Amino acid sequence: MTEKPHIRTVPELMRLEREFFTRDVLDVAPGLLSKMLAIKSINGNIRKYYISETEAYRGSDDKACHACRGRTPRTEIMYHEGGRLYVYFVYGMYWMLNIVTGTENNPQAVLIRSLENCTGPGRITRLLGIDKSFYGEDLVTSDRIWIEDSSITPVYMAGPRIGVDYAGEFWKNKPWRYYL
């Protein structure tokens, strides 16, 4: 069953600045909940969606984080200053949307797992039209994708990450998935 996206018509809100993204991933991931992800379509229409679930990946020690295998062309953007997009392809069919956090050379990222009325990272990227061209996009300066502060203070829960069994019991059970 295909989920129908709910497009909100909301006024322009305050775009998040670099300082929001250059914090530790364990602060940014829950901090993104209830923020508005805004994306401009080719025809110029702006669609906005509340972020409802995120998942944190914290550096080269985190066995579930791509950076644990070292700096590669795929993970290069994770070593940049927070606020950029880390987009990668999985299972030969889905793009994953991640937001780089933290400071330069400290690879961390937040996976966007759900938006209001759109659950699943692969469904999100299909809905938004996210592909490889978004890799490295700067959310602070981009004119096609950004995040706005909704001024909502969410009540959220935390739980283990999903789909990272390969990382071992310790890392897969970290309560680094945040959801409304």
C-alpha positions in Angstrom: 0.0 0.0 0.0 1.4 3.4 -1.0 1.3 6.1 1.6 0.0 9.4 0.5 2.2 12.3 1.6 0.6 15.1 3.5 1.9 18.4 2.2 1.6 21.3 4.7 1.2 24.8 3.6 3.1 26.7 6.3 4.7 30.1 6.4 8.5 30.5 5.9 10.1 29.5 9.2 13.6 30.2 10.5 16.2 28.1 8.6 18.5 26.2 10.8 22.0 27.6 11.0 25.4 25.9 10.9 25.6 25.9 14.7 22.7 23.5 15.0 24.4 20.9 12.9 27.9 21.2 14.3 26.9 19.7 17.7 27.3 16.1 18.6 25.0 13.7 16.7 23.3 12.6 20.0 22.1 16.1 20.4 21.2 16.8 16.8 19.3 13.6 16.1 16.6 14.1 18.7 16.8 17.9 18.0 15.6 17.3 14.4 12.3 15.8 15.6 9.4 18.1 14.7 11.6 20.3 12.6 10.4 21.0 9.0 12.2 19.5 6.1 11.7 21.8 3.1 12.4 20.8 -0.5 11.9 22.8 -3.7 10.6 20.9 -6.7 11.8 21.5 -10.2 8.7 23.7 -10.9 9.6 25.9 -7.9 6.9 24.6 -5.4 8.2 24.2 -1.9 6.9 21.2 0.1 7.5 20.9 3.8 7.3 17.8 6.1 7.7 17.3 9.9 10.6 15.0 10.8 9.2 12.3 13.0 12.0 9.7 13.4 15.8 9.9 13.2 18.7 7.6 13.9 22.2 8.5 15.1 25.5 7.2 13.8 28.5 8.3 15.9 31.9 8.2 14.5 34.6 5.7 13.6 34.2 3.7 16.9 30.4 3.0 16.1 30.4 -0.3 14.3 27.0 0.6 12.7 28.4 3.8 11.3 29.9 3.7 7.8 32.9 5.7 9.1 34.0 2.7 11.1 35.6 1.3 7.9 37.6 4.5 7.5 37.5 7.4 5.1 36.4 6.4 1.6 35.0 8.2 -1.4 31.5 7.1 -0.2 32.0 8.4 3.3 34.1 11.5 2.5 31.3 14.0 3.2 30.9 12.6 6.8 34.3 14.1 7.6 33.2 17.6 6.7 31.6 20.1 9.0 28.0 19.4 10.0 25.0 20.6 7.9 25.8 18.6 4.7 23.9 15.7 3.2 25.3 12.2 3.1 23.3 10.3 0.5 24.1 6.7 -0.4 22.4 3.9 -2.3 21.4 0.5 -0.7 20.0 -2.8 -1.8 20.3 -1.6 -5.4 17.1 0.4 -5.1 17.0 3.0 -2.3 18.7 6.2 -1.6 19.3 7.0 2.1 19.1 10.6 3.4 21.5 11.4 6.2 22.6 14.7 7.7 26.2 15.1 8.7 26.7 16.5 12.2 29.6 17.6 14.4 32.9 19.1 13.5 35.3 18.5 10.7 37.1 15.1 10.8 34.7 13.7 13.3 32.4 11.6 11.2 28.8 11.6 12.5 25.4 11.5 10.7 21.7 11.3 11.3 19.6 9.1 9.2 16.1 10.5 8.5 13.9 7.4 9.1 10.4 9.0 8.9 8.5 12.1 8.0 5.0 12.9 9.0 2.8 10.5 7.0 5.8 8.8 5.3 7.6 6.0 7.1 10.8 4.4 5.9 14.0 6.0 4.7 13.6 4.5 1.2 10.1 5.9 0.9 11.2 9.3 2.0 13.8 9.7 -0.7 11.4 8.5 -3.3 8.8 11.0 -2.1 11.3 13.9 -2.1 13.1 12.9 -5.3 16.5 12.5 -3.4 19.2 10.9 -5.5 23.0 11.0 -5.7 22.9 14.7 -6.9 22.1 15.6 -3.3 25.3 14.1 -1.9 27.2 16.9 -0.1 24.4 19.5 -0.4 24.7 22.2 2.2 21.5 22.5 4.2 22.6 26.0 5.4 23.0 27.5 1.9 21.0 25.3 -0.5 18.1 26.7 -2.4 16.6 23.3 -3.1 16.6 21.6 0.4 16.9 22.9 3.9 15.5 22.4 7.4 13.4 25.0 9.3 12.7 25.4 13.0 9.0 24.7 13.7 9.3 26.1 17.3 7.7 22.8 18.5 9.4 21.1 21.5 8.7 17.5 20.9 8.0 14.7 23.3 10.0 11.8 22.0 11.1 8.2 22.8 14.4 6.5 22.2 15.1 2.9 21.2 17.6 0.6 19.5 18.6 1.3 15.9 17.0 -0.7 13.1 18.7 -2.9 10.6 22.2 -2.9 12.1 22.5 -6.4 13.3 25.9 -6.7 11.6 27.4 -4.2 14.1 27.0 -6.6 17.0 24.8 -6.6 20.1 26.5 -3.6 21.8 26.2 -1.3 18.9 22.8 -2.4 17.5 21.2 -1.9 21.0 22.4 1.6 21.5 19.2 3.7 22.1 20.1 6.1 19.3 16.8 5.9 17.3 14.5 8.8 18.2 10.8 9.0 17.4 7.7 10.9 18.2 
